[in-house]
């Protein structure tokens, strides 16, 4: 299952201080998302995690589609490289 990372900000505290949060999550195709890690300089509440999960769910389809496209490119390049490595010019043997 691929993992994805994004950065967002949350507002916390009496003075509405804004903090950056780096979120790592996993997602399956059209499946649920799971927050793996959320790095923030302040404590995150359950409500904060719910909000981050909602953001991850909104991003999941696009992130997964990008990952699939990149993976498809990788497989194509691997097949092309294998074919190039196995090519023997006529009369070379």
Secondary structure, 3 states (H helix, E strand, C coil): CCEEEEEEEEEECCCCEEEEEEEEEEECCCCCEEEEEEECCCCCCHHHHHHHHHHHHHHHHHHHHHHHHHHHHHHHHHHHHHHHHHCCCCCCC
